[in-house]
Amino acid sequence: MDTSSVTTNGGWWLALAIVTAGLAETKGRRRWLWFVLGLILGPIATALVVIWDRPAVSQAPSAH
C-alpha cells in the first residue's frame, strides 16, 4: 500500500469525523462524543447522526 494513499484516506476519515461532530452539534448532541465516534466508525457514525431524530428535551419540574 502506498503511503500517500494512507495519508489521503486518513485525511478524509478525519474530515468526515469533523463533519459528523458538526452535524451532531446542530442536532443537540455532544460534539466531542460524536467526533470520537466519527473517528472510530467513520461513515456509519455520520449516517447515525443524520438518521436519528433530535433527543427529546426534558423539561425541568416547575416549583410550586
C-alpha positions in Angstrom: 0.0 0.0 0.0 1.2 3.4 -0.9 1.9 5.8 2.0 0.3 8.7 0.1 -3.0 6.9 -0.2 -2.9 6.1 3.5 -2.4 9.7 4.3 -5.1 10.8 1.9 -7.6 8.3 3.3 -6.7 9.3 6.8 -7.4 12.9 5.9 -10.8 12.1 4.5 -11.6 10.0 7.6 -10.6 12.9 9.9 -12.7 15.3 7.8 -15.7 13.0 8.0 -15.3 12.9 11.8 -15.3 16.7 11.9 -18.4 16.9 9.7 -20.1 14.2 12.0 -19.3 16.3 15.0 -20.8 19.4 13.4 -23.9 17.6 12.4 -24.3 16.2 15.9 -24.0 19.6 17.4 -26.7 21.0 15.2 -29.0 18.2 16.3 -28.4 18.9 20.0 -25.9 16.1 20.6 -22.5 16.1 22.2 -19.9 17.3 19.7 -16.8 15.6 21.2 -18.5 12.2 21.7 -19.6 12.2 18.1 -16.2 13.3 16.9 -14.6 10.3 18.6 -17.4 8.0 17.2 -16.7 9.5 13.8 -13.0 8.6 14.1 -13.9 5.1 15.1 -16.9 4.3 12.9 -16.4 6.8 10.1 -19.4 6.9 7.7 -21.5 4.8 10.0 -21.4 7.4 12.7 -22.3 10.1 10.1 -25.3 8.1 8.9 -26.5 7.6 12.5 -26.4 11.3 13.2 -28.3 12.0 10.1 -30.9 9.3 10.6 -31.6 9.7 14.3 -34.0 12.3 15.5 -33.1 15.1 17.9 -33.1 13.9 21.5 -36.2 14.9 23.5 -35.8 18.0 25.6 -36.6 17.2 29.2 -38.5 20.0 31.0 -37.4 20.9 34.5 -40.1 20.3 37.1 -41.8 23.5 38.0 -41.6 24.7 41.5 -45.0 25.4 43.1 
